[in-house]
Amino acid sequence: MSTLTIGLILPDVLGTYGDDGNALVLQRRALMRGLDVEVKRITLDDAVPSGLDIYCLGGGEDTAQILAVEHLAKDGGLAVAAGAGRPIFAVCAGMQVLGDSFRAAGRIVDGLGLIDATTVSLQKRAIGEVVSTPTRAGITSDLTEPLTGFENHMGATLLGRDAEPLGRVLRGEGNCDTWGASDVIDNERQQHAEGAVQGSVIATYMHGPALARNPQLADLLLAKAMGTSLAELAPVDIDVVDRLRAERLA
């Protein structure tokens, strides 16, 4: 490809927790491999282009979520991109917005339906370090390294049959299966789940930014955007990232 285009989706409303950094990590890791890269900031004033190479969505509060889902549902570009198999990475509120429904501002709000998942409210906030083992479901089949991040949410996200967890929680709450799943949810698949994988969408509750703390996951997104495999990407070794991961995992 001549230029890799990374869409940072609605950073004006879904940029509360520093998740904009995920687009910067992708940009830097691509530049270090000699690629031309452009990060496009798509705000509430913009239509979402359906032909970008990677899309990133971050976290936000209730009102921001509602504004985001209304804009994205009306615009339709992100749904077209998902249908075309473009990689989409969503964090926290971004994950909830991509589901079938979520609770915000005291009511149930329809999501975009790109993930078979519903989000209800927890009675106690899930906050702290989270570590999981990748399930290697769907497009994440090449992941082998533990996933690490910082969760801070009041949502319990229950996965339906078309979605798979991104990871199995070793520490932390993750999707909070302790809330209890309904009859339509496969309890075994939901147990200790963190995040979601469906089609070209990878979603998680991990902040950090997640891709700074999980370089293999960042490279997987780059590989999918480039139509290649993780193994075929030129290696990028950054000592400070290795030390960060060792510190956080410890």
C-alpha positions, 0 to 999 in steps of 0.5 A, a space after each residue: 500500500 502507498 499510505 496506511 490510513 488510521 482512523 481515530 474515530 470521534 476523539 472529541 467524545 471518545 477520548 477521555 482516557 488517553 485511548 487516542 494513544 492507540 492510533 499513535 502507537 500504530 502510526 509509530 510502529 508502522 513508521 519504524 517499518 518504513 511505511 507511509 502513515 496518516 492518522 485521520 481524526 474523525 470528529 462529530 463534524 465529519 462523516 466516517 470514511 469507509 475505506 480507511 485501513 484501521 479504525 480506533 475508538 476509545 473510552 468516554 462517559 455516558 453522554 459522550 457514548 450516546 452522542 457517539 452512537 447516534 452519529 455513527 448509526 446515522 453516518 453508517 461508514 463504520 458499519 460499511 468498513 466492518 462489512 468489508 473486513 477493515 480492522 476495528 479496535 475499540 476500547 471500553 465505551 467504544 466496545 459498548 457502542 459497537 454492541 447491540 445495546 448498552 446502559 447510559 444515562 439511566 436508560 438502555 441505548 441501542 448500539 451499532 450491532 457490530 458485536 453480539 453483546 449487551 452491556 448492563 450496569 455493575 453495582 460496583 466499579 471495576 477498576 485496576 490492573 487486568 491481565 488475560 490470556 488471549 483466546 486466539 479467536 477469529 482474527 486474533 489466532 496469531 496472538 500468543 503473549 499475555 494481554 495487559 491493561 488498566 480497566 475502569 468501567 461500570 459496565 458488565 458486557 455479556 457476549 452472545 453466540 456470535 462474539 468470542 472473548 479476546 482473552 480469559 482473565 487471570 487478574 481483574 474483572 474483564 467483562 464481569 461475568 460475575 454479574 450473571 448471564 441470561 438464558 441466551 448467553 453461553 455461560 462457559 464461553 462468558 466465564 472470565 471473558 475479557 473483551 470481544 472478537 467478532 469479524 474484523 472487530 477487536 474490542 477490550 476494556 483495557 486502557 493503558 493505552 492498550 496497544 502501547 502495553 500490548 505491541 503484539 496486538 498492535 502488530 496484529 492490527 497492522 498485519 491485518 490492515 496490510 493483508 499479511 500475517 503477523 509472522 511476516 511483519 519485520 520485527 520491531 524491538 523497543 526496550 522500553 516497551 519490553 520493560 513496561 510490559 515486564 513491570 505491569 505483568 509483575 
